[in-house]
Amino acid sequence: MRHTEFWARLDHALGKAYSRTWAELTVVRDLDGRTTKEALDAGVPPKQVWAAVWRQLELPESER
């Protein structure tokens, strides 16, 4: 997964207006206490970050 696909999925899940703010402010438990943005900036693969976001948001299987 590329970063562009990650952001498109997050935009779809949360809405484009809110997704960036959520990514900067919300700590995701499965990302070692980091926010989504911090994890991506640290080099965590977008696919791994999305899996953690998917679990945190309890999204449907179809969005996995």
mmJSON file of the N, C-alpha and C atoms, coordinates in Angstrom:
{"data_MODEL":{"atom_site":{
"group_PDB":["ATOM","ATOM","ATOM","ATOM","ATOM","ATOM","ATOM","ATOM","ATOM","ATOM","ATOM","ATOM","ATOM","ATOM","ATOM","ATOM","ATOM","ATOM","ATOM","ATOM","ATOM","ATOM","ATOM","ATOM","ATOM","ATOM","ATOM","ATOM","ATOM","ATOM","ATOM","ATOM","ATOM","ATOM","ATOM","ATOM","ATOM","ATOM","ATOM","ATOM","ATOM","ATOM","ATOM","ATOM","ATOM","ATOM","ATOM","ATOM","ATOM","ATOM","ATOM","ATOM","ATOM","ATOM","ATOM","ATOM","ATOM","ATOM","ATOM","ATOM","ATOM","ATOM","ATOM","ATOM","ATOM","ATOM","ATOM","ATOM","ATOM","ATOM","ATOM","ATOM","ATOM","ATOM","ATOM","ATOM","ATOM","ATOM","ATOM","ATOM","ATOM","ATOM","ATOM","ATOM","ATOM","ATOM","ATOM","ATOM","ATOM","ATOM","ATOM","ATOM","ATOM","ATOM","ATOM","ATOM","ATOM","ATOM","ATOM","ATOM","ATOM","ATOM","ATOM","ATOM","ATOM","ATOM","ATOM","ATOM","ATOM","ATOM","ATOM","ATOM","ATOM","ATOM","ATOM","ATOM","ATOM","ATOM","ATOM","ATOM","ATOM","ATOM","ATOM","ATOM","ATOM","ATOM","ATOM","ATOM","ATOM","ATOM","ATOM","ATOM","ATOM","ATOM","ATOM","ATOM","ATOM","ATOM","ATOM","ATOM","ATOM","ATOM","ATOM","ATOM","ATOM","ATOM","ATOM","ATOM","ATOM","ATOM","ATOM","ATOM","ATOM","ATOM","ATOM","ATOM","ATOM","ATOM","ATOM","ATOM","ATOM","ATOM","ATOM","ATOM","ATOM","ATOM","ATOM","ATOM","ATOM","ATOM","ATOM","ATOM","ATOM","ATOM","ATOM","ATOM","ATOM","ATOM","ATOM","ATOM","ATOM","ATOM","ATOM","ATOM","ATOM","ATOM","ATOM","ATOM","ATOM","ATOM","ATOM","ATOM"],
"id":[1,2,3,4,5,6,7,8,9,10,11,12,13,14,15,16,17,18,19,20,21,22,23,24,25,26,27,28,29,30,31,32,33,34,35,36,37,38,39,40,41,42,43,44,45,46,47,48,49,50,51,52,53,54,55,56,57,58,59,60,61,62,63,64,65,66,67,68,69,70,71,72,73,74,75,76,77,78,79,80,81,82,83,84,85,86,87,88,89,90,91,92,93,94,95,96,97,98,99,100,101,102,103,104,105,106,107,108,109,110,111,112,113,114,115,116,117,118,119,120,121,122,123,124,125,126,127,128,129,130,131,132,133,134,135,136,137,138,139,140,141,142,143,144,145,146,147,148,149,150,151,152,153,154,155,156,157,158,159,160,161,162,163,164,165,166,167,168,169,170,171,172,173,174,175,176,177,178,179,180,181,182,183,184,185,186,187,188,189,190,191,192],
"type_symbol":["N","C","C","N","C","C","N","C","C","N","C","C","N","C","C","N","C","C","N","C","C","N","C","C","N","C","C","N","C","C","N","C","C","N","C","C","N","C","C","N","C","C","N","C","C","N","C","C","N","C","C","N","C","C","N","C","C","N","C","C","N","C","C","N","C","C","N","C","C","N","C","C","N","C","C","N","C","C","N","C","C","N","C","C","N","C","C","N","C","C","N","C","C","N","C","C","N","C","C","N","C","C","N","C","C","N","C","C","N","C","C","N","C","C","N","C","C","N","C","C","N","C","C","N","C","C","N","C","C","N","C","C","N","C","C","N","C","C","N","C","C","N","C","C","N","C","C","N","C","C","N","C","C","N","C","C","N","C","C","N","C","C","N","C","C","N","C","C","N","C","C","N","C","C","N","C","C","N","C","C","N","C","C","N","C","C","N","C","C","N","C","C"],
"label_atom_id":["N","CA","C","N","CA","C","N","CA","C","N","CA","C","N","CA","C","N","CA","C","N","CA","C","N","CA","C","N","CA","C","N","CA","C","N","CA","C","N","CA","C","N","CA","C","N","CA","C","N","CA","C","N","CA","C","N","CA","C","N","CA","C","N","CA","C","N","CA","C","N","CA","C","N","CA","C","N","CA","C","N","CA","C","N","CA","C","N","CA","C","N","CA","C","N","CA","C","N","CA","C","N","CA","C","N","CA","C","N","CA","C","N","CA","C","N","CA","C","N","CA","C","N","CA","C","N","CA","C","N","CA","C","N","CA","C","N","CA","C","N","CA","C","N","CA","C","N","CA","C","N","CA","C","N","CA","C","N","CA","C","N","CA","C","N","CA","C","N","CA","C","N","CA","C","N","CA","C","N","CA","C","N","CA","C","N","CA","C","N","CA","C","N","CA","C","N","CA","C","N","CA","C","N","CA","C","N","CA","C","N","CA","C","N","CA","C","N","CA","C","N","CA","C"],
"label_alt_id":[null,null,null,null,null,null,null,null,null,null,null,null,null,null,null,null,null,null,null,null,null,null,null,null,null,null,null,null,null,null,null,null,null,null,null,null,null,null,null,null,null,null,null,null,null,null,null,null,null,null,null,null,null,null,null,null,null,null,null,null,null,null,null,null,null,null,null,null,null,null,null,null,null,null,null,null,null,null,null,null,null,null,null,null,null,null,null,null,null,null,null,null,null,null,null,null,null,null,null,null,null,null,null,null,null,null,null,null,null,null,null,null,null,null,null,null,null,null,null,null,null,null,null,null,null,null,null,null,null,null,null,null,null,null,null,null,null,null,null,null,null,null,null,null,null,null,null,null,null,null,null,null,null,null,null,null,null,null,null,null,null,null,null,null,null,null,null,null,null,null,null,null,null,null,null,null,null,null,null,null,null,null,null,null,null,null,null,null,null,null,null,null],
"label_comp_id":["MET","MET","MET","ARG","ARG","ARG","HIS","HIS","HIS","THR","THR","THR","GLU","GLU","GLU","PHE","PHE","PHE","TRP","TRP","TRP","ALA","ALA","ALA","ARG","ARG","ARG","LEU","LEU","LEU","ASP","ASP","ASP","HIS","HIS","HIS","ALA","ALA","ALA","LEU","LEU","LEU","GLY","GLY","GLY","LYS","LYS","LYS","ALA","ALA","ALA","TYR","TYR","TYR","SER","SER","SER","ARG","ARG","ARG","THR","THR","THR","TRP","TRP","TRP","ALA","ALA","ALA","GLU","GLU","GLU","LEU","LEU","LEU","THR","THR","THR","VAL","VAL","VAL","VAL","VAL","VAL","ARG","ARG","ARG","ASP","ASP","ASP","LEU","LEU","LEU","ASP","ASP","ASP","GLY","GLY","GLY","ARG","ARG","ARG","THR","THR","THR","THR","THR","THR","LYS","LYS","LYS","GLU","GLU","GLU","ALA","ALA","ALA","LEU","LEU","LEU","ASP","ASP","ASP","ALA","ALA","ALA","GLY","GLY","GLY","VAL","VAL","VAL","PRO","PRO","PRO","PRO","PRO","PRO","LYS","LYS","LYS","GLN","GLN","GLN","VAL","VAL","VAL","TRP","TRP","TRP","ALA","ALA","ALA","ALA","ALA","ALA","VAL","VAL","VAL","TRP","TRP","TRP","ARG","ARG","ARG","GLN","GLN","GLN","LEU","LEU","LEU","GLU","GLU","GLU","LEU","LEU","LEU","PRO","PRO","PRO","GLU","GLU","GLU","SER","SER","SER","GLU","GLU","GLU","ARG","ARG","ARG"],
"label_asym_id":["A","A","A","A","A","A","A","A","A","A","A","A","A","A","A","A","A","A","A","A","A","A","A","A","A","A","A","A","A","A","A","A","A","A","A","A","A","A","A","A","A","A","A","A","A","A","A","A","A","A","A","A","A","A","A","A","A","A","A","A","A","A","A","A","A","A","A","A","A","A","A","A","A","A","A","A","A","A","A","A","A","A","A","A","A","A","A","A","A","A","A","A","A","A","A","A","A","A","A","A","A","A","A","A","A","A","A","A","A","A","A","A","A","A","A","A","A","A","A","A","A","A","A","A","A","A","A","A","A","A","A","A","A","A","A","A","A","A","A","A","A","A","A","A","A","A","A","A","A","A","A","A","A","A","A","A","A","A","A","A","A","A","A","A","A","A","A","A","A","A","A","A","A","A","A","A","A","A","A","A","A","A","A","A","A","A","A","A","A","A","A","A"],
"label_entity_id":["1","1","1","1","1","1","1","1","1","1","1","1","1","1","1","1","1","1","1","1","1","1","1","1","1","1","1","1","1","1","1","1","1","1","1","1","1","1","1","1","1","1","1","1","1","1","1","1","1","1","1","1","1","1","1","1","1","1","1","1","1","1","1","1","1","1","1","1","1","1","1","1","1","1","1","1","1","1","1","1","1","1","1","1","1","1","1","1","1","1","1","1","1","1","1","1","1","1","1","1","1","1","1","1","1","1","1","1","1","1","1","1","1","1","1","1","1","1","1","1","1","1","1","1","1","1","1","1","1","1","1","1","1","1","1","1","1","1","1","1","1","1","1","1","1","1","1","1","1","1","1","1","1","1","1","1","1","1","1","1","1","1","1","1","1","1","1","1","1","1","1","1","1","1","1","1","1","1","1","1","1","1","1","1","1","1","1","1","1","1","1","1"],
"label_seq_id":[1,1,1,2,2,2,3,3,3,4,4,4,5,5,5,6,6,6,7,7,7,8,8,8,9,9,9,10,10,10,11,11,11,12,12,12,13,13,13,14,14,14,15,15,15,16,16,16,17,17,17,18,18,18,19,19,19,20,20,20,21,21,21,22,22,22,23,23,23,24,24,24,25,25,25,26,26,26,27,27,27,28,28,28,29,29,29,30,30,30,31,31,31,32,32,32,33,33,33,34,34,34,35,35,35,36,36,36,37,37,37,38,38,38,39,39,39,40,40,40,41,41,41,42,42,42,43,43,43,44,44,44,45,45,45,46,46,46,47,47,47,48,48,48,49,49,49,50,50,50,51,51,51,52,52,52,53,53,53,54,54,54,55,55,55,56,56,56,57,57,57,58,58,58,59,59,59,60,60,60,61,61,61,62,62,62,63,63,63,64,64,64],
"pdbx_PDB_ins_code":[null,null,null,null,null,null,null,null,null,null,null,null,null,null,null,null,null,null,null,null,null,null,null,null,null,null,null,null,null,null,null,null,null,null,null,null,null,null,null,null,null,null,null,null,null,null,null,null,null,null,null,null,null,null,null,null,null,null,null,null,null,null,null,null,null,null,null,null,null,null,null,null,null,null,null,null,null,null,null,null,null,null,null,null,null,null,null,null,null,null,null,null,null,null,null,null,null,null,null,null,null,null,null,null,null,null,null,null,null,null,null,null,null,null,null,null,null,null,null,null,null,null,null,null,null,null,null,null,null,null,null,null,null,null,null,null,null,null,null,null,null,null,null,null,null,null,null,null,null,null,null,null,null,null,null,null,null,null,null,null,null,null,null,null,null,null,null,null,null,null,null,null,null,null,null,null,null,null,null,null,null,null,null,null,null,null,null,null,null,null,null,null],
"Cartn_x":[0.84,0.0,0.892,0.521,1.239,0.579,1.326,0.789,-0.5,-0.556,-1.747,-2.974,-2.807,-3.929,-4.332,-3.327,-3.623,-4.496,-4.069,-4.816,-6.192,-6.326,-7.639,-8.574,-8.045,-8.862,-9.27,-8.334,-8.648,-9.673,-9.519,-10.486,-11.874,-11.931,-13.212,-13.834,-13.008,-13.498,-13.952,-13.221,-13.477,-13.955,-13.859,-14.169,-12.901,-12.773,-11.542,-11.263,-12.3,-12.117,-11.561,-11.834,-11.447,-10.251,-10.004,-9.004,-7.598,-7.174,-5.824,-5.693,-6.72,-6.704,-6.662,-7.487,-7.511,-6.128,-5.502,-4.187,-3.102,-3.256,-2.256,-2.49,-3.738,-4.059,-4.387,-4.838,-5.31,-4.192,-3.925,-2.926,-3.583,-2.903,-3.404,-2.668,-3.41,-2.8,-1.859,-2.179,-1.344,-0.134,0.072,1.237,2.205,2.263,3.189,3.003,1.761,1.472,1.757,1.804,2.035,0.754,0.724,-0.375,-0.094,-1.102,-0.946,0.144,0.105,1.107,2.508,2.658,3.973,4.503,3.634,4.056,4.495,3.715,4.097,5.402,5.549,6.772,7.991,7.763,8.861,9.216,8.469,8.794,8.01,6.998,6.15,5.395,5.383,4.707,3.219,2.712,1.302,0.34,0.656,-0.218,-0.337,0.763,0.766,0.004,0.18,-0.532,-2.031,-2.404,-3.82,-4.437,-3.736,-4.259,-4.549,-3.664,-3.859,-5.034,-5.143,-6.253,-7.567,-7.58,-8.771,-9.276,-8.345,-8.72,-9.232,-8.522,-8.896,-10.29,-10.574,-11.857,-12.963,-12.582,-13.537,-14.334,-13.589,-14.202,-14.67,-15.602,-16.086,-14.989,-15.156,-14.201,-13.977,-15.001,-14.904,-13.905,-13.533,-12.578,-11.183,-10.993,-9.706,-8.706],
"Cartn_y":[-1.17,0.0,1.242,2.192,3.471,4.47,5.511,6.553,7.148,7.33,7.919,7.04,5.726,4.82,4.862,4.926,5.021,6.238,7.403,8.639,8.606,8.005,7.881,7.033,5.953,5.099,5.835,6.569,7.304,8.408,9.078,10.093,9.475,8.291,7.603,7.235,6.769,6.311,7.462,8.569,9.655,10.954,11.033,12.286,13.093,13.692,14.415,15.569,16.229,17.384,16.979,15.755,15.336,14.381,13.675,12.604,13.089,14.219,14.712,15.119,15.756,16.144,14.907,13.919,12.666,12.014,11.996,11.359,12.059,13.342,14.102,14.078,13.861,14.004,12.704,11.697,10.481,9.446,9.041,7.997,6.654,5.854,4.529,3.499,2.746,1.825,0.822,0.346,-0.655,-0.06,1.229,1.885,2.354,1.616,1.913,3.315,3.716,5.011,6.196,5.963,7.064,7.385,8.57,8.91,8.274,8.261,7.734,8.489,9.799,10.627,10.356,10.242,9.953,8.604,7.62,6.294,6.342,6.995,7.103,7.873,8.972,9.774,9.0,8.033,7.218,6.06,5.91,4.876,3.584,3.579,2.389,2.27,1.085,0.927,1.291,1.99,2.391,1.215,0.059,-1.105,-1.496,-1.439,-1.761,-0.697,0.552,1.643,1.508,1.205,1.056,-0.078,-1.188,-2.31,-1.867,-1.068,-0.574,0.4,1.274,2.227,1.467,0.48,-0.325,-0.974,-1.512,-2.126,-1.072,0.038,1.092,1.639,1.869,2.442,1.392,0.131,-0.972,-0.872,-0.708,-0.585,-1.956,-1.981,-3.259,-4.012,-5.302,-6.163,-5.7,-5.16,-4.707,-3.574,-2.899,-1.792,-2.173,-3.442,-3.917,-3.79],
"Cartn_z":[0.0,0.0,0.0,-0.798,-0.847,0.103,0.397,1.275,0.703,-0.608,-1.219,-0.996,-1.085,-0.834,0.642,1.526,2.951,3.231,2.725,2.997,2.355,1.184,0.544,1.401,1.973,2.84,4.118,4.694,5.913,5.619,4.486,4.07,3.93,3.348,3.157,4.512,5.429,6.735,7.627,7.599,8.544,7.903,6.6,5.917,5.732,4.571,4.242,5.203,5.672,6.564,7.926,8.371,9.719,9.747,8.672,8.693,9.055,8.539,8.835,10.304,10.819,12.23,13.111,12.799,13.557,13.523,12.364,12.203,13.017,13.23,13.985,15.497,15.919,17.342,18.079,17.373,18.023,18.144,19.36,19.603,19.325,18.524,18.158,19.001,19.783,20.746,20.088,18.89,18.226,17.505,17.635,17.023,18.106,19.173,20.28,20.849,20.991,21.606,20.713,19.427,18.486,17.745,17.187,16.295,14.935,14.108,12.754,12.008,12.099,11.397,11.922,13.237,13.808,13.32,13.255,12.8,11.336,10.501,9.086,8.93,9.664,9.595,10.089,10.988,11.522,10.595,9.505,8.535,8.655,9.52,9.61,8.284,7.675,6.386,6.47,5.461,5.464,5.654,5.119,5.271,6.748,7.463,8.896,9.683,9.315,9.99,9.727,8.477,8.174,8.991,9.132,9.915,11.351,11.92,13.285,13.343,12.367,12.306,12.139,11.26,11.007,12.304,13.077,14.356,15.351,15.446,16.405,16.105,14.839,14.445,14.34,14.478,14.369,13.065,11.964,10.65,10.174,9.222,8.711,7.94,7.87,7.164,5.726,5.099,3.706,3.517,4.612,4.522,4.956,5.199,5.653,4.541],
"occupancy":[1.0,1.0,1.0,1.0,1.0,1.0,1.0,1.0,1.0,1.0,1.0,1.0,1.0,1.0,1.0,1.0,1.0,1.0,1.0,1.0,1.0,1.0,1.0,1.0,1.0,1.0,1.0,1.0,1.0,1.0,1.0,1.0,1.0,1.0,1.0,1.0,1.0,1.0,1.0,1.0,1.0,1.0,1.0,1.0,1.0,1.0,1.0,1.0,1.0,1.0,1.0,1.0,1.0,1.0,1.0,1.0,1.0,1.0,1.0,1.0,1.0,1.0,1.0,1.0,1.0,1.0,1.0,1.0,1.0,1.0,1.0,1.0,1.0,1.0,1.0,1.0,1.0,1.0,1.0,1.0,1.0,1.0,1.0,1.0,1.0,1.0,1.0,1.0,1.0,1.0,1.0,1.0,1.0,1.0,1.0,1.0,1.0,1.0,1.0,1.0,1.0,1.0,1.0,1.0,1.0,1.0,1.0,1.0,1.0,1.0,1.0,1.0,1.0,1.0,1.0,1.0,1.0,1.0,1.0,1.0,1.0,1.0,1.0,1.0,1.0,1.0,1.0,1.0,1.0,1.0,1.0,1.0,1.0,1.0,1.0,1.0,1.0,1.0,1.0,1.0,1.0,1.0,1.0,1.0,1.0,1.0,1.0,1.0,1.0,1.0,1.0,1.0,1.0,1.0,1.0,1.0,1.0,1.0,1.0,1.0,1.0,1.0,1.0,1.0,1.0,1.0,1.0,1.0,1.0,1.0,1.0,1.0,1.0,1.0,1.0,1.0,1.0,1.0,1.0,1.0,1.0,1.0,1.0,1.0,1.0,1.0,1.0,1.0,1.0,1.0,1.0,1.0],
"B_iso_or_equiv":[0.0,0.0,0.0,0.0,0.0,0.0,0.0,0.0,0.0,0.0,0.0,0.0,0.0,0.0,0.0,0.0,0.0,0.0,0.0,0.0,0.0,0.0,0.0,0.0,0.0,0.0,0.0,0.0,0.0,0.0,0.0,0.0,0.0,0.0,0.0,0.0,0.0,0.0,0.0,0.0,0.0,0.0,0.0,0.0,0.0,0.0,0.0,0.0,0.0,0.0,0.0,0.0,0.0,0.0,0.0,0.0,0.0,0.0,0.0,0.0,0.0,0.0,0.0,0.0,0.0,0.0,0.0,0.0,0.0,0.0,0.0,0.0,0.0,0.0,0.0,0.0,0.0,0.0,0.0,0.0,0.0,0.0,0.0,0.0,0.0,0.0,0.0,0.0,0.0,0.0,0.0,0.0,0.0,0.0,0.0,0.0,0.0,0.0,0.0,0.0,0.0,0.0,0.0,0.0,0.0,0.0,0.0,0.0,0.0,0.0,0.0,0.0,0.0,0.0,0.0,0.0,0.0,0.0,0.0,0.0,0.0,0.0,0.0,0.0,0.0,0.0,0.0,0.0,0.0,0.0,0.0,0.0,0.0,0.0,0.0,0.0,0.0,0.0,0.0,0.0,0.0,0.0,0.0,0.0,0.0,0.0,0.0,0.0,0.0,0.0,0.0,0.0,0.0,0.0,0.0,0.0,0.0,0.0,0.0,0.0,0.0,0.0,0.0,0.0,0.0,0.0,0.0,0.0,0.0,0.0,0.0,0.0,0.0,0.0,0.0,0.0,0.0,0.0,0.0,0.0,0.0,0.0,0.0,0.0,0.0,0.0,0.0,0.0,0.0,0.0,0.0,0.0],
"pdbx_formal_charge":[null,null,null,null,null,null,null,null,null,null,null,null,null,null,null,null,null,null,null,null,null,null,null,null,null,null,null,null,null,null,null,null,null,null,null,null,null,null,null,null,null,null,null,null,null,null,null,null,null,null,null,null,null,null,null,null,null,null,null,null,null,null,null,null,null,null,null,null,null,null,null,null,null,null,null,null,null,null,null,null,null,null,null,null,null,null,null,null,null,null,null,null,null,null,null,null,null,null,null,null,null,null,null,null,null,null,null,null,null,null,null,null,null,null,null,null,null,null,null,null,null,null,null,null,null,null,null,null,null,null,null,null,null,null,null,null,null,null,null,null,null,null,null,null,null,null,null,null,null,null,null,null,null,null,null,null,null,null,null,null,null,null,null,null,null,null,null,null,null,null,null,null,null,null,null,null,null,null,null,null,null,null,null,null,null,null,null,null,null,null,null,null],
"auth_seq_id":[1,1,1,2,2,2,3,3,3,4,4,4,5,5,5,6,6,6,7,7,7,8,8,8,9,9,9,10,10,10,11,11,11,12,12,12,13,13,13,14,14,14,15,15,15,16,16,16,17,17,17,18,18,18,19,19,19,20,20,20,21,21,21,22,22,22,23,23,23,24,24,24,25,25,25,26,26,26,27,27,27,28,28,28,29,29,29,30,30,30,31,31,31,32,32,32,33,33,33,34,34,34,35,35,35,36,36,36,37,37,37,38,38,38,39,39,39,40,40,40,41,41,41,42,42,42,43,43,43,44,44,44,45,45,45,46,46,46,47,47,47,48,48,48,49,49,49,50,50,50,51,51,51,52,52,52,53,53,53,54,54,54,55,55,55,56,56,56,57,57,57,58,58,58,59,59,59,60,60,60,61,61,61,62,62,62,63,63,63,64,64,64],
"auth_comp_id":["MET","MET","MET","ARG","ARG","ARG","HIS","HIS","HIS","THR","THR","THR","GLU","GLU","GLU","PHE","PHE","PHE","TRP","TRP","TRP","ALA","ALA","ALA","ARG","ARG","ARG","LEU","LEU","LEU","ASP","ASP","ASP","HIS","HIS","HIS","ALA","ALA","ALA","LEU","LEU","LEU","GLY","GLY","GLY","LYS","LYS","LYS","ALA","ALA","ALA","TYR","TYR","TYR","SER","SER","SER","ARG","ARG","ARG","THR","THR","THR","TRP","TRP","TRP","ALA","ALA","ALA","GLU","GLU","GLU","LEU","LEU","LEU","THR","THR","THR","VAL","VAL","VAL","VAL","VAL","VAL","ARG","ARG","ARG","ASP","ASP","ASP","LEU","LEU","LEU","ASP","ASP","ASP","GLY","GLY","GLY","ARG","ARG","ARG","THR","THR","THR","THR","THR","THR","LYS","LYS","LYS","GLU","GLU","GLU","ALA","ALA","ALA","LEU","LEU","LEU","ASP","ASP","ASP","ALA","ALA","ALA","GLY","GLY","GLY","VAL","VAL","VAL","PRO","PRO","PRO","PRO","PRO","PRO","LYS","LYS","LYS","GLN","GLN","GLN","VAL","VAL","VAL","TRP","TRP","TRP","ALA","ALA","ALA","ALA","ALA","ALA","VAL","VAL","VAL","TRP","TRP","TRP","ARG","ARG","ARG","GLN","GLN","GLN","LEU","LEU","LEU","GLU","GLU","GLU","LEU","LEU","LEU","PRO","PRO","PRO","GLU","GLU","GLU","SER","SER","SER","GLU","GLU","GLU","ARG","ARG","ARG"],
"auth_asym_id":["A","A","A","A","A","A","A","A","A","A","A","A","A","A","A","A","A","A","A","A","A","A","A","A","A","A","A","A","A","A","A","A","A","A","A","A","A","A","A","A","A","A","A","A","A","A","A","A","A","A","A","A","A","A","A","A","A","A","A","A","A","A","A","A","A","A","A","A","A","A","A","A","A","A","A","A","A","A","A","A","A","A","A","A","A","A","A","A","A","A","A","A","A","A","A","A","A","A","A","A","A","A","A","A","A","A","A","A","A","A","A","A","A","A","A","A","A","A","A","A","A","A","A","A","A","A","A","A","A","A","A","A","A","A","A","A","A","A","A","A","A","A","A","A","A","A","A","A","A","A","A","A","A","A","A","A","A","A","A","A","A","A","A","A","A","A","A","A","A","A","A","A","A","A","A","A","A","A","A","A","A","A","A","A","A","A","A","A","A","A","A","A"],
"auth_atom_id":["N","CA","C","N","CA","C","N","CA","C","N","CA","C","N","CA","C","N","CA","C","N","CA","C","N","CA","C","N","CA","C","N","CA","C","N","CA","C","N","CA","C","N","CA","C","N","CA","C","N","CA","C","N","CA","C","N","CA","C","N","CA","C","N","CA","C","N","CA","C","N","CA","C","N","CA","C","N","CA","C","N","CA","C","N","CA","C","N","CA","C","N","CA","C","N","CA","C","N","CA","C","N","CA","C","N","CA","C","N","CA","C","N","CA","C","N","CA","C","N","CA","C","N","CA","C","N","CA","C","N","CA","C","N","CA","C","N","CA","C","N","CA","C","N","CA","C","N","CA","C","N","CA","C","N","CA","C","N","CA","C","N","CA","C","N","CA","C","N","CA","C","N","CA","C","N","CA","C","N","CA","C","N","CA","C","N","CA","C","N","CA","C","N","CA","C","N","CA","C","N","CA","C","N","CA","C","N","CA","C","N","CA","C","N","CA","C","N","CA","C","N","CA","C"],
"pdbx_PDB_model_num":[1,1,1,1,1,1,1,1,1,1,1,1,1,1,1,1,1,1,1,1,1,1,1,1,1,1,1,1,1,1,1,1,1,1,1,1,1,1,1,1,1,1,1,1,1,1,1,1,1,1,1,1,1,1,1,1,1,1,1,1,1,1,1,1,1,1,1,1,1,1,1,1,1,1,1,1,1,1,1,1,1,1,1,1,1,1,1,1,1,1,1,1,1,1,1,1,1,1,1,1,1,1,1,1,1,1,1,1,1,1,1,1,1,1,1,1,1,1,1,1,1,1,1,1,1,1,1,1,1,1,1,1,1,1,1,1,1,1,1,1,1,1,1,1,1,1,1,1,1,1,1,1,1,1,1,1,1,1,1,1,1,1,1,1,1,1,1,1,1,1,1,1,1,1,1,1,1,1,1,1,1,1,1,1,1,1,1,1,1,1,1,1]
}}}
